[in-house]
Amino acid sequence: MFDRRLLLAAVAGALLFSCACGGEEAQPELDLVGKHHPEPGDEGQVAQAPDPGTIHHEVFSIDLIQDLVFRKRRDGWTLTTPGAHVNLDKLRQGGLNLIFSAVQIEPGKKPSLSLEEGIVEATDLVAQTAGEASIVLSLAQAQAAREKGVMPVMLLIEGADGLEESASFLYDLRRRGVAIIGLVAGKSNVFAEAAVTPCDPGGLTSRGARLVQICRDQGILVDLTHASQKTFWDVLVEQGNLVAVTHTAAAALREHPRNLNDVQILALARYGGVMGIVFNPDFLVAGEDPVASIDDVVRHMLHVKKIGALDSLAIGTDYGGVRPPKGLEDVSRLPALTAALLRAGFSARESGLVLGGNAQRLLVEVEARQGSAEAGRSEPLRPIEVECESVTGGMSGQVSGACDGYLLKTGPMLEAATRLRLRIQDMQRTPVRVEIFGEPNTPWQVEAQNLAGKVLMRRGVALDEDGRGVLPLPKGRNMARVFLSPTRPSILWEAVLWGR
């Protein structure tokens, strides 16, 4: 019998070659197939007519980007300006629960100075609300602020030009509310190639790889908006990083250097990332002076859903930096988007994922990296006994019954996309992280499931020059199995699950 997972992975690989500019750049070999697990009670239910307003305001909705600083500089808009696309009253009407305010590097200025000025301006905009909005450092703080009626704001840096590649520098930014960093914005820099044209050949540099790893350690989400295709694959697959593309759209509907093709969108969903559909007409429809509507926004979202990447969908309106579509003229009109999604065939649950559920899940997983490390410090970790149950796909050599019994370099050679299943034998232990030893510089995919087979996490991890990779695991979700899969043929030297 055919292995459907491997067949689809091969098709995805072929698509990657066809999507590459000129077909000359070899793209990473990927397993983009994930198992869909319907919510309990979804099967066979007759669709009701849910109330859009109720659904919209019950969701913890998140907007991945708003250009508040840009519009303050250009037009003097603040969070209390009546005619602004975004102000406190309109945010309440729109039902948003967390916004990310963008900080750009101004052309012609020293990047580090411009970065500092932007962070100060964003902080001042929030401070001017006299406590009605606040800078928060985590999703938990955002949720606590909303319970008190305060609008939580986090910061997003567009373009890493002004950053230092040091943990202390990024730690300081994180403490000031910076939760997302975009590697590039509008042009390439020392860290990565930007998507100026559809065929930009460059990708992540060695300095960029270093910056990505520091962001990971500090719990900062990497944004690949503006990034070239090679940069996208370098960060997502080669570095094994959780990522967002905060404001973009589907290239299948509107060709644009910064829009994502279908394989990129599928990969985002497969690797746990999200894409925020932007409200910029130029990304949604073609034309010299494009005019978009709410239907165009929904059309892009519906395309992403139809290709099987619903789990990657989010909103990245870019209010303040765009001419909004008809029907979404300002942030107060967001409930109309929920109604339009329901009319287009999205269920109440699916609409909730788009409005904030997927973004919330991503933020939790990014923050869990630090949480797992802190848990490990408070109590010594010990290996959890596991059994290597089975291998799906091609391999040579023998699989030991205990996956930590290879004594390094004696394990099996696994072909690309082959999946080795580890079953946790001691269910009383809490898994905290997985440690993989193998061939240096090899990216691996890691998937965790519970006893019912529900996928709890899909992530990538790139082994370092010593052949070691460590990945935190989701906490408190009754994990029962972990699947390991190399993205290219590789010997597994050893695999260890650490837990409390």
C-alpha positions in Angstrom: 0.0 0.0 0.0 1.0 3.6 -0.6 2.0 5.6 2.4 -0.3 8.7 1.9 1.9 10.9 4.1 5.0 10.2 2.1 3.2 10.6 -1.2 1.9 14.0 -0.2 5.3 15.0 1.1 6.7 14.1 -2.3 4.1 16.1 -4.1 4.8 19.1 -1.7 8.5 18.7 -2.6 7.7 18.8 -6.3 5.6 21.9 -5.8 8.5 23.6 -4.0 10.7 23.2 -7.1 7.9 24.6 -9.3 7.4 27.6 -7.0 11.1 28.5 -6.8 12.2 31.2 -9.2 13.5 29.5 -12.3 13.4 26.2 -10.4 17.1 26.4 -9.7 17.1 26.8 -5.9 16.7 23.5 -4.1 14.1 23.8 -1.4 13.9 21.9 1.8 12.3 18.5 1.8 9.1 18.8 3.9 6.4 16.8 5.4 3.4 19.1 5.3 0.8 16.6 6.2 -1.0 16.9 9.5 -3.9 14.9 10.8 -7.1 16.9 11.4 -8.8 16.1 14.6 -12.3 17.5 14.7 -13.5 19.0 17.9 -15.7 16.8 20.1 -19.3 16.9 18.8 -18.4 18.5 15.5 -19.2 15.4 13.5 -22.6 15.2 11.9 -24.0 18.4 13.5 -26.3 20.5 11.5 -25.0 24.1 11.1 -26.9 26.5 13.2 -27.2 30.3 12.6 -24.8 31.7 15.2 -24.9 35.3 16.1 -21.9 37.1 14.7 -21.8 39.7 17.4 -21.8 37.1 20.2 -19.1 35.1 18.5 -16.9 38.1 17.8 -16.9 39.4 21.3 -16.5 36.0 23.0 -13.1 35.5 21.2 -9.9 36.8 22.6 -9.1 38.6 19.3 -5.6 39.6 18.3 -4.4 42.0 15.6 -0.7 41.1 14.7 0.1 44.6 13.5 -1.1 48.2 13.6 0.9 51.2 12.4 0.2 53.6 15.2 3.7 55.2 15.4 3.7 55.8 11.6 0.4 57.5 11.6 1.3 59.6 14.7 4.4 60.9 12.8 2.5 61.5 9.6 -0.9 62.9 10.8 -0.6 63.3 14.5 -3.1 60.5 15.3 -3.1 59.2 18.8 -5.3 56.6 20.6 -7.7 59.4 21.5 -7.9 61.1 18.0 -11.6 60.9 16.9 -11.0 60.4 13.2 -8.2 57.9 13.5 -8.6 54.4 12.1 -7.6 53.2 15.6 -8.5 54.8 18.8 -9.7 53.5 22.2 -13.4 53.8 21.5 -13.1 52.1 18.1 -10.9 49.4 19.6 -13.7 48.6 22.1 -16.4 48.6 19.4 -14.2 46.4 17.3 -13.8 43.9 20.1 -10.0 43.6 19.9 -8.2 42.2 23.0 -4.6 42.6 22.1 -2.8 44.7 19.5 0.8 44.8 18.3 2.1 48.3 17.5 4.8 48.4 14.9 8.1 50.3 15.2 9.9 51.1 12.0 13.4 52.1 11.2 13.2 55.5 9.5 15.3 55.8 6.3 18.3 58.1 6.6 18.6 57.8 10.3 21.1 55.7 12.3 19.2 52.4 12.8 19.9 52.1 16.5 18.8 55.7 17.2 15.6 55.3 15.0 14.8 52.1 16.9 15.1 53.7 20.3 13.0 56.7 19.1 10.3 54.4 17.8 10.0 52.4 21.0 9.8 55.6 23.0 7.1 57.0 20.7 5.0 53.7 20.9 5.4 53.7 24.7 4.3 57.4 24.9 1.2 56.8 22.8 0.1 54.2 25.3 1.0 56.3 28.3 -1.1 59.2 27.0 -4.2 57.1 27.5 -4.0 57.7 31.2 -4.2 54.0 32.0 -6.9 53.0 29.5 -4.1 51.1 27.6 -0.9 49.5 28.8 2.2 47.8 27.5 2.2 44.1 28.5 4.9 41.5 28.4 2.9 38.3 28.0 -0.4 36.9 26.9 -1.3 36.3 30.6 -0.8 40.0 31.3 -2.9 40.9 28.3 -5.7 38.7 29.5 -5.5 40.2 33.0 -5.5 43.7 31.5 -8.7 43.1 29.4 -10.5 41.8 32.5 -9.8 45.2 34.0 -11.0 47.0 30.9 -7.5 48.1 29.8 -6.4 47.7 26.2 -3.1 45.7 26.1 -0.4 46.6 23.6 2.8 44.7 22.6 5.4 46.0 20.3 6.6 44.7 16.9 9.9 45.8 15.4 9.8 46.0 11.6 13.3 45.4 10.4 16.2 44.2 12.6 18.7 46.8 11.3 19.1 48.6 14.6 19.5 45.4 16.7 22.5 44.1 18.5 23.2 40.4 18.4 23.4 40.0 22.1 21.1 38.2 24.6 21.2 41.2 27.0 20.1 43.6 24.3 17.2 41.5 23.2 16.3 40.7 26.9 16.0 44.5 27.5 13.8 44.8 24.4 11.6 42.0 25.7 11.2 43.7 29.1 10.1 46.9 27.2 7.2 45.0 25.5 8.9 43.9 22.2 7.3 40.5 21.5 7.8 40.2 17.7 10.8 41.1 15.6 10.8 41.2 11.8 14.1 40.4 10.3 13.8 42.7 7.3 11.5 45.5 6.1 11.5 46.8 2.6 15.2 46.0 2.0 17.8 43.4 2.8 20.2 43.8 5.7 23.1 42.0 7.3 20.6 39.4 8.8 18.6 38.3 5.8 17.4 38.9 2.2 14.2 40.8 1.7 11.4 40.1 -0.8 11.9 43.1 -3.1 11.2 41.0 -6.2 9.7 37.5 -6.6 13.2 36.1 -7.4 15.4 37.4 -4.7 18.0 34.6 -4.3 19.5 35.4 -0.9 18.4 34.0 2.5 19.4 34.0 6.1 23.0 35.0 6.9 25.1 33.6 9.6 24.4 36.7 11.7 20.7 36.3 11.0 20.9 32.7 12.2 22.5 33.9 15.4 19.8 36.6 15.9 17.0 34.0 15.3 18.5 31.8 18.0 18.7 34.6 20.5 15.1 35.6 19.7 14.1 32.0 20.4 15.9 32.0 23.8 14.3 35.3 24.8 10.8 34.2 23.8 10.5 36.7 21.0 8.5 35.7 17.9 10.3 36.1 14.5 8.3 37.8 11.8 9.0 36.9 8.2 6.9 39.6 6.5 9.1 41.2 3.9 11.4 38.2 3.8 12.6 36.4 0.6 11.4 32.9 0.0 14.9 31.5 0.9 14.9 33.5 4.1 11.5 32.0 4.8 12.6 28.4 4.4 16.0 29.1 6.2 14.2 30.3 9.3 11.2 27.9 9.3 13.0 24.7 8.4 16.7 25.0 8.7 16.5 26.9 12.0 13.4 25.1 13.1 11.8 28.3 14.4 8.3 29.2 15.3 7.4 32.1 13.0 4.7 34.5 12.0 4.2 36.4 8.8 2.2 39.2 10.4 0.8 41.0 7.4 0.5 39.2 4.0 -2.0 37.5 1.7 -2.3 34.5 -0.7 -0.1 34.8 -3.8 -2.4 32.4 -5.6 -5.0 35.2 -5.6 -2.7 38.2 -5.9 0.8 37.9 -7.2 3.0 40.1 -5.0 6.6 39.6 -3.8 5.5 39.7 -0.2 2.5 37.4 -0.5 2.9 33.7 0.3 2.5 30.8 -2.2 0.4 27.8 -1.2 3.4 25.6 -0.2 4.6 28.4 2.1 1.2 28.6 3.6 0.9 24.9 4.1 4.3 24.8 5.7 3.3 27.6 8.2 0.4 25.5 9.2 2.5 22.3 9.4 5.2 23.9 11.5 2.9 25.8 13.9 3.2 29.3 12.5 0.6 31.9 11.5 0.0 34.4 8.7 -2.0 37.6 9.4 -4.1 38.5 6.4 -3.4 42.2 5.7 -6.0 44.8 4.8 -3.8 46.6 2.3 -5.6 46.6 -1.1 -2.3 46.2 -3.0 -1.9 42.8 -1.4 -5.5 41.7 -2.0 -6.4 42.8 -5.6 -4.5 43.7 -8.7 -4.4 47.1 -10.4 -2.4 50.4 -10.5 -4.7 52.0 -7.9 -6.4 49.0 -6.3 -9.6 49.3 -4.3 -10.5 46.4 -2.0 -13.5 45.4 0.0 -14.3 43.1 2.9 -15.1 40.4 0.4 -11.5 40.4 -0.9 -10.2 39.9 2.7 -12.5 37.0 3.1 -11.6 35.6 -0.3 -8.0 35.3 0.8 -8.9 33.7 4.1 -11.2 31.3 2.3 -8.4 30.2 0.0 -6.1 29.5 2.9 -8.9 27.4 4.5 -9.6 25.5 1.3 -6.0 24.4 0.8 -6.0 22.9 4.3 -4.1 25.6 6.3 -6.8 27.0 8.5 -4.5 26.6 11.5 -2.2 29.3 10.0 -4.9 32.0 9.6 -4.9 35.2 11.7 -5.4 38.9 11.1 -2.7 41.5 10.6 -4.8 44.5 9.6 -2.0 47.1 9.4 -4.5 49.8 10.3 -2.8 53.2 10.2 -0.5 52.1 7.5 -3.0 51.2 4.7 -6.1 52.5 3.0 -8.6 50.1 4.5 -11.0 48.0 2.4 -14.6 49.0 2.0 -16.6 47.6 4.8 -13.5 47.6 7.1 -12.9 51.4 7.1 -11.6 51.4 10.7 -11.0 49.0 13.6 -14.6 49.4 14.9 -15.8 47.5 11.8 -14.1 44.2 12.7 -17.4 42.5 13.8 -18.4 42.8 10.1 -15.5 40.5 9.3 -16.8 37.9 11.6 -20.2 38.1 10.0 -18.7 37.9 6.5 -16.6 34.8 7.5 -19.8 33.0 8.8 -21.6 33.9 5.5 -18.6 32.4 3.6 -18.9 29.1 5.3 -16.6 29.4 8.3 -18.0 27.8 11.4 -18.1 29.7 14.7 -15.0 27.7 15.9 -13.1 28.4 12.7 -14.0 32.1 12.9 -12.6 32.2 16.4 -9.3 30.6 15.2 -8.9 33.3 12.6 -9.8 36.2 14.9 -7.4 35.2 17.6 -7.3 31.5 18.5 -4.4 30.7 16.2 -2.3 33.7 17.2 -3.0 33.0 20.8 -1.8 29.4 20.4 1.4 30.6 18.8 2.1 33.2 21.5 1.6 30.5 24.2 4.1 28.2 22.4 6.7 30.9 22.0 6.4 31.9 25.7 6.5 28.2 26.7 10.2 28.1 25.7 11.1 30.3 28.7 8.5 28.6 30.9 10.1 25.2 30.2 13.6 26.4 30.9 12.5 28.0 34.2 10.7 24.8 35.2 13.9 22.9 34.5 15.9 25.1 36.9 13.5 24.7 39.8 13.7 20.9 39.8 16.3 18.6 38.4 15.2 16.9 35.2 15.6 13.2 34.6 15.2 11.1 31.5 11.7 9.6 31.0 11.6 5.9 30.0 10.3 5.6 26.4 9.9 2.9 23.9 10.6 3.2 20.1 7.3 1.7 18.9 7.6 1.9 15.2 9.1 3.6 12.1 7.1 4.8 9.2 9.1 5.3 6.0 12.5 4.3 4.8 15.4 3.4 7.0 18.5 1.2 7.3 19.9 -0.3 10.4 18.2 -1.3 13.6 15.9 0.6 15.9 16.6 -0.1 19.5 13.7 -0.7 21.8 14.9 2.1 24.0 15.6 5.3 22.0 18.3 6.4 24.4 20.3 3.2 24.0 22.4 3.9 21.0 25.5 5.2 22.8 25.8 7.8 20.1 26.5 7.1 16.4 25.1 3.6 16.3 21.5 4.4 15.6 19.6 3.8 12.4 19.8 5.9 9.2 16.4 7.4 8.7 15.3 8.6 5.2 13.8 12.1 4.8 10.3 12.4 6.2 10.6 9.0 8.0 8.8 9.1 11.3 10.1 7.4 14.4 7.5 7.0 17.1 8.4 7.2 20.8 5.9 6.1 23.4 6.2 7.4 26.9 6.0 4.5 29.3 6.0 6.4 32.6 2.8 8.5 32.3 3.3 9.8 35.8 6.2 12.0 34.6 5.7 15.4 33.0 7.8 15.8 29.8 9.6 19.1 29.6 11.9 18.9 26.6 13.2 16.5 24.0 16.9 16.3 23.2 18.1 14.9 19.9 21.6 13.9 19.0 22.4 13.2 15.3 24.3 14.4 12.3 25.4 18.1 12.8 23.3 20.9 11.1 20.4 18.6 10.3 16.9 19.9 10.8 14.4 17.6 12.5 10.7 17.7 12.8 9.1 17.0 16.2 5.4 16.2 16.8 3.8 15.5 20.2 0.4 13.7 20.6 -1.8 12.7 23.5 -3.4 9.3 24.0 -6.3 10.1 21.6 -3.9 11.0 18.8 -4.6 14.7 19.0 -1.6 16.7 17.8 -0.3 18.9 20.7 2.7 20.5 19.0 4.5 20.4 15.7 7.9 22.1 15.6 11.2 22.0 13.9 14.6 21.9 15.6 18.0 22.4 13.9 20.9 20.4 15.4 24.0 22.5 16.1 27.5 21.9 14.9 27.9 19.3 17.6 24.8 17.4 16.4 22.6 18.4 19.4 19.2 20.0 19.4 16.8 20.7 22.3 13.1 21.6 22.0 10.7 22.4 24.9 7.5 20.3 24.9 4.0 21.6 25.7 3.1 21.3 29.4 0.1 19.8 31.1 -1.6 18.2 28.1 -1.3 14.4 28.8 1.4 13.8 26.2 1.8 10.1 25.3 3.8 10.0 22.0 6.5 11.9 20.3 7.4 11.6 16.6 10.8 12.4 15.3 11.5 12.9 11.6 14.6 14.3 9.8 14.1 16.6 6.8 17.0 14.9 5.0 18.6 11.4 5.4 20.3 11.3 8.8 21.6 8.9 11.5 19.8 9.3 14.8 22.5 8.9 17.4 20.3 9.3 20.5 16.9 10.8 21.6 16.1 11.6 25.2 12.9 13.0 26.7 13.6 14.9 29.9 10.9 15.4 32.5 9.9 16.0 36.1 
